[in-house]
Amino acid sequence: EVSPNFNRAESLKTAIQNEDYYLASTLLAGHISSENACSALDVLPRTRPSPDRTELIRNLINKGATGPPLGKWLIVAAEQNDNDLITLLVQNNAPLDTDNAKFLKEQCQNGSSAS
């Protein structure tokens, strides 16, 4: 049995980079450090929204991913109008630094004026 933390979570990051959500979920069933959960978020491709991607991010949050990686994904979710991911990230305290807050405010204003 190989630990998901082995070599800074290389196997998990490879699965995520290849969008192999099944393998990533299997690896996340084991113990993983919060540091490796955060770094795994950094390699997740910014593809189209999907329930698999949202579930993977939820699993990484449950394993301890916090901080700036969540803020980066909040921006991606807003750009892609991925409301499920936005909700997940806001509920899990994705940080809103000045740039993130400004962008999200603009997105909300553009969305409300487009209606």
QUIDAFEN-V27198 format. One record per helix or strand of 3 or more residues. SS is the DSSP state (H for helix, E for strand). FROM is the first residue (numbers start at 1). TO is the last residue. If there is no record, write none. Layout:
ss=[SS	SS]
from=[FROM	FROM]
to=[TO	TO]
This chain:
ss=[H	H	H	H	H	H	H]
from=[6	21	34	51	68	83	98]
to=[17	28	43	62	79	91	114]
